[in-house]
Amino acid sequence: MFWHIFLLVSGVKLLFIPAYRSTDFEVHRNWLAITHSLPLSRWYYEKTSEWTLDYPPFFAYFEWLLSQVAKSFDPRMLDVKNLNYASEQTIVFQRFSVIVTDVIYALGVRRCLRALSAGSVNPTRSLLIGGALLLGNAGLLMVDHIHFQYNGFLFGVLLLSIGALMENRPLQSALLFAVLLNLKHIFMYVAPVYVVYLLRFYCLRDFTVGRAAVKLIKLATIVLGVCLLSFGPFYEHIPQVLSRLFPFKRGLTHAYWAPNFWALYNTADKALAVALGKVTKASSTGGLVQTFDHTVLPSITPSVTFALTGLAMVPVLLKLCTLKPSTSSVSLGRSFTRAIVLCGCTSFLFGWHVHEKAILMVLIPLTLLAIANQHDARWAVFLGIVAHYSLFPLLFKPELTLVKICLHALYTAVSVLLLKLIHRATFFRTVEFLYLAGFPVLCVYENIVHDAIGLRERLPFLPLLLISVYCAVGVLYFWVSYQVSFLTTNGGEMSTEKKKTK
């Protein structure tokens, strides 16, 4: 039945083949062309297109593999100078490449769910419900199969790594995560969790100096071996590769502010500037990706965001360290996954130049946990509503308004119904229910009222600001609440809450 769900969701994805495509479609077409038609030594130097290669080498190799199939569809898509090329064959190939590589995501989902549901009263039901929620995730449908990216494939590798850890295969888990880092370096956000967990529960478990040293050497060999395979062919070009991977000249926030702490900070700065009658130094909402100075509040540098992110992770990492090694691998795996959720959310809230799509790094592992614990299920539904709405600006075409609203509403309804079958409880406290009730109001304002009262020309970015700020409040509330639960219990292994919910 699990694979039937996968095929059903894949059928839905096929419906989006002719849908709107973002500039990321051209980004990946250009990377296909670069890796296919140029020697490896020029991959990270090529700049005919503004969409230069800025992912780690393993993803470049992945694009090269895809290009070997792409040439059978339309070889013209592999011409570096053929900018913005989008023939029918090109569209079909690139859309299908995302759908087919989602098999990796399905394998990761299945592995984790089987590990989590082992020993449960009804493991088959947990596998099917978890499969439906993860395979049919509305955020992945919007970001990968309409907007266009390969997040499903990447999250598949992450889930395979988490599943290996839950099966007490730490070296395999480390290998898969090292591969993931060399596919997309944004997953460095959760690398501290892996470092702490593997040191504490692999190297230092049943501690003796000799055994710990041997285990540490094994881990180092795996990680360094993967990095050597990835970066080795580029050994003469490492500075150039790194300059592409870490372009710090981009601004604190993206053109559309991700719903994080800096969205609230930027809003506060603008409000203070208006209140004090000061002229803003540069626009942070003008659609450009660039650095700018705040007008009233102190301007933020990359080093500030790194320091704040690191400090905010410390309590979670220390808590993970204090868990008992005698705990079962599945229970430790759940706590590890909660730490992934929290550190991913910390980076999302306080990181430099965060994209709104990065919220999926928090939501996917949290949804995985929802089948086993009512507390996790409650937060998965809450954050799902917030996160999926925060992705709406990615699908800005008028013809997609009904599509994204229906996807969001249907996924939310299915999530609540399926999770109630497992946990048989209501999820939201009154304050959370009232906050979530604001989303329909925000949707009506964004799509109807804003234009009706004549603000489209005067304040064109106001709806985006409202979405970003309102969703940021929800993400921040989740982060604080979930972290308190993690820190005040045995790594989140709490019993069903008895507080009044709505």
N, C-alpha and C positions, 0 to 999 in steps of 0.2 A: 504493500500500500504506500510506503514511503516514496518509492520511485514513481508510482502513479501520480502522487501529489507533485513531484518534480516535473513530470511530463505535462500535467495540467497547467502548472505555472509557466512552463516553457511555451505552451500554446498561447497563453495570454501575452507573453513577451513578443510573440510573432506579430500581434496586432499593432505593436508600436514601431514596426520597421519603417513605415512611411512618415512617422511623426516628426515633429520639430527636433532638430539636432543643434547642440551648442557648438561653440568654437572648439571644444574638446574633440569633436569628430575630426576636424581638420588637423588638430594637434597630433592625433594618433595616426592619421593618414600620412602626415609629414614624417613621423618617426618610422613608419613602414618604409617610406621612400629613402630616408637617410640610411637606415641599416641595410637595406637591400642593394642600393646602387653606389654606396661610397665605401672605401676601405675603413676598417675599424678605427684606424688612427685619426680619421677625420670626423667621426661621429659626434664628438663633443665640441667640435670647432665650427661645424656647419651652421650658417645663420642666414641662408637665403630667405627662409621664412622667419617671422618673428616668434614662431612657436618652436624654439630650439629644444633639443633633447635635454631634459633636466631630471630624469629619473636615474637610479643606480644601474650599473651594467647588466645585472640579471634581467631587468625589465627590457633593456635594449636588446638582449639576446632573445627574449620572448617576442619582441616585435620582429626581429629577424626571422624567427621561426614562422610567424604568421605571414610574413612577406613571401615565404616560399610557396604558400598556398594561394596568397593573393594574386600572384602573377598569372594564375590559371583563370582568374575571374576577369581581371582587366589590368594588363601590364602598365597602362598609362598612369594608374594611381601611384606607381612606384617611381615616378619621375620627380626629382627634388624640385625642379623648376615649375612643375605643374600645380601651382598654388590654388587652393580652394577647389580642387577637383572633386566632384561628387557625382559620378555617373551612377546609373541605376545599379550596375554590377558592384560598384564600390560600396554603395550604401548597403546592399544585401550582404556583401562579404563582411563588412565591419560590424553590422548588427548581429549577424550570425556568429561572428567570432566571440562576441560577449556572451551570447546565449550558450554556446557550446562550452566555453571555458568555465561557465557556472557549474559544470559537473564537479570541479574541484571544491566549490562551495558546498554542494550537496554532500560530497564525501566527508567534508569537515563537520557539517551539521550532524550527519548520521553518526559519525564516530563519537562526538561529544554527547549526543543524546543517549546513545547506547551506554556510555560510561555513567552518565548521570542517573539513568533510569534503572540501572542494575540494582536488584534488591527491592525495587518499589513494588507496590501491590499490583499495579497494572502497567508493566513496562511498555507494552504495545501501544496502549492509549497515549502514554507520555511521548513515545517516539512519534506518533502520528500528529499529535497536537503541536509539539515542539517543531516538527517538520513543517507543518502548515504555516506557523507563525514566522519561522525563519526563512523558509524558501519563498514565501509570499510577502516578505517584508516590503511595505509600501515605499520606504525610503530608497531601497535598492532598485525597485521598479522605476522610480522617478529619476534617480541619479544615473543609473547604468543604462537603462533601456529606453529612456526618452532623452535626457540630457546628454548622455553617452560618456561612460567610463568603464573601467574594469575592476570595480571595487569587489564584486562578488568573488572573482578569482582570488584576489588578495586576501579577503576575509576567510576564504576557504583554507588557505595556507595557515592563517592564524588559528582557526578552529582545529585543524589537524594537529597543530602544535599543542594546543590546550588539551585536546583529546589524548594525545600521547602522554602528557603529564598526568592526566587523571588515570591512565592505565599503568602508571608507575614506570614510565619509560623516559626518564629525564634526558638522556643523551639524544634520543630521537626528537624530543621536544625542542632541545637546544639547536639541533641541526635544522629543523624546520623553521624556527624563528630566525636563525642566522640567514637562511635563504630569503625569508620574508623581508628582513632589513635590507637585503641587497636587491630586492624587487621594488620596494618603496620605503624610503627612509623616514617617512612620517611615523612609522611604527616605533621609531626611537622613543616616542612619547611613553611607551609602556615597557621599554627595555629595563629600567630600574627594577621593575617587579620581577622579571626573569632573573636578573643578577642576584637579587636578594634571595629569592626562592631557591634557586639552584645551589647557591652557596650554603644556605641554612639547611635545606632538606635533602640535598644530595651530597655535597662535599663534606659537610660537618655532621651528618647523621651517623650515629654510632661512631663517634669521633675518636680517631687515633691519628697522629701526625702523618704516619706513612700512608694510610688509606686516603686521608684528605688530600695529600699531595698528589697521589696517583689520580684521584678523581678530578682534581683541578687541572692536571695536565691533559686528561682526556677531554674535558670541556674546552680548554684553550685550543687544543689541536683541532677540534671540530669547528670552532668559530673561526680560527685563523685559516683553516683549510678552505672554508666556504668563501671567506673574504679574498683569499688568494686566487681562487677560481674566478671570482667576480672581477676583481680589480687588477689581477695579474697581467692580462693582455694590455692594460692601459698604464703599465708602470712608468712609462716615459711621459705620461700626460696627467698624472694624479692631480697636480694643482688646478689644471683646467677642468677636470671632472668635478672636483670639489667646489670650484667657483660656480658651476652650473647647479650643483645640488643645494647650495646654501647661498642664495642671492639676497643678502641682507639689505640691499638697497630698496627692496619692496617695503611698503609702509607697515605700520603697526596693525592696521586692519585692512581687510579686503575692500574692494569697491562697494559691495554690499556687506555691511558689518555682520559677521557671524554673531549669533546671540550669546555673547560672553561678557566677561567683566569689562573689557575695553569698550564694548558698545555702550555700556552704562557710563563709563568714564568719559567717552567722547560726547555723549549726550549732556552730561553734567557740565562739561567744558563749554559747549555751545549755549546752554541755558544761562550759565554765569556770564558769558560774553554778551549775550543779549541784555541781561539784567543790568550789567555794568556799562552798557553802551559802547563796547569795544568791537572793533572790526576784526573778524577772523583773519588769521594770517594765510590760511590756505584751506581749501575745501577738502574734507575727508569723505564727502558723499557725492562727489562729482563724477563718479564712475571711473576714476583713474587709480591705477595701482602705483602709489608713490609715497615717499615720506612726507610728513607735514608736521608743523609745530602746533602744539596746543596754544590757545590764546590766554587762558587764565590759569588752568592747572598746569603742573610741571609736564613737560614733554617726556615721552617714554622712549627709552633706547632698548635694543635687543637684549643687552646685558641685564637690564632691570627685569624684563619678562622672564629670562632664564633663571635669575635668582629667585624671583617670586614663585615660579613654577616648582623649582627644586625644593624650596622651603615648604611649600604647601603639600608636597608629596611625602615629606619626612614622617609625619604621624602614621600614615598608612603603611609605609615600609617598615617602621619600627613595630607596629602591631603584627604585621606578617611574620616578623622575626620571632615574636614571642609565642607563636602558636606551638602546640606540643607536637614533636615529631612522631609520637605514637599514634596520632590521629590517622584514620584511614586515608588512603591516597585520594579517594573520591571527595571526602570532606575537605581535605587540604586543597584539592583542586577547585572546589567551590569557593573557598576563601581566596585562593589565588586569582580566580576569575573576578571576584568582587574587587580585589586590588587592581586588576587590569581596568575594570570599569572606573574606579575612582581616580587612578592615575591618568587614564585617558581623558576623563572629565576635567581633571586639574589642568592638563595641558591645553584642552579646548578653552577653558575659561581664561587662562593667564598667558597663553603662548603668543608668539610673535607671528603676525600675518596669518592667522588661522582662517581656513576656509570653512564655510557653513557645512560642507559635506563631511567634515571630520567628526561631527556629532554621531555618525554611524559607528565610529570606533567605540563609542560608549554604549550605544543602543543594542548592537548585535550581541555582544557578550552578555548584556543584562537580560535580553530576551531568552538567551540560552538558559539562564538560571531560573527563569520564571516557572518552568515546569516542576521544579522541586521544592519551591519555598513560596509561601503566600506573600511574604514581605517583598521578595524579589519580583513576584508577579505584579504586585501593586505598583511598584516603581516602574516596571517595564511598560505598563499601560499609561501611567502618568507621563513618563518621559517620551513615550512613543507619540502621544498626542502633541506634545510641545515640539519635539524634534522634526516630525513630519511636516508640521505647519511651517517651521522655520525654513524648510527647503522650498516652499512655494515660489519665492522670487526667482529660483532657477528656471522655472517653467513660466515665463512671463508673457508668452503669447496668449492673446485673448481666447483663441480656440482651445487652449489647454486648461482654462479656468474650471470648467465643469469636470474635466478628466481628473485633475489633481484633487478637487474637493471630493469627488466620488471615491477615488482611491483611498484618501484619508479616512473618510467616514466609514467605508466598508471594512477597511483593515481594523479600525478601532472597534467597530461593532463585533467583528469576528474574534478579535483578541479578548474582549471582555467575555463573550459567550464561551469560548473554548477554555479560558483560564478558570472560569467559574465551574466548569465541569470537573476540574482537578481540585480546586481549593474550596469551592462551595462557600464563598464569602464575598461580601462587598469590599471595595478597595479604598475608597477615598474618604478622607476626613472632610469636614464641612468647608474649611478654608481652601482645600485643594479643589473641591467640587466647584466652589464659587470662582476660583481662578480659571479653571478649565472652561467654565460657562462663558468666560469672556472671549473665547476664540470665535464662536459664531458671530458675536458682535463685531469683533475685529475684521472678520471676513466680509460682513455686510458693509462696513465702512470702507474698506479697501476697494471693493469692487463696485459699489453703488454710490454711497454717500459722498465720498471724496470728490468725484466728478460732478455730482448733482449740486454741490454747494460752490462749485466754481474754483476749486483749489488746484486743479491739474496744472495750470500754467504757473501759478504763484508759488506753489509748494509741491513740485513734482515728486520729490523724494520722501515726503512725509509718510506715506504708507509703508515704505521700506523701513524707515526709522521706527515706526510704531511696531512693526513685526519684530524687528531685531530687539528692541528694548523689552517688549512684552515677553518674548520667548526667553530672553536672557534672565529675566526674573525667575521664570520657571526652572531653567537649567541650574541657576545658582541655588534655588531652594532645594532642588533634588540633591545637588552636591553636598550641601551642608547636612541635610537630613540623613542621607545614605551614609555619609562619613561618620556621623555620630553613632548610627546603628552599628557600623563596622567596628568602631573603636571601643564601644561599650559592651560588646558581646564577644563571643568566641569567633572572631573573624566573620561575623555576619550570620553564624549558625544559630539564629534566634528561633524561639518557638513562635507559633502563630500569635499575632498581636491581639490584645483584647480591648484595645481602645475603641471608642465609638467611631464608626466609619459611616460613610454615606454612599 
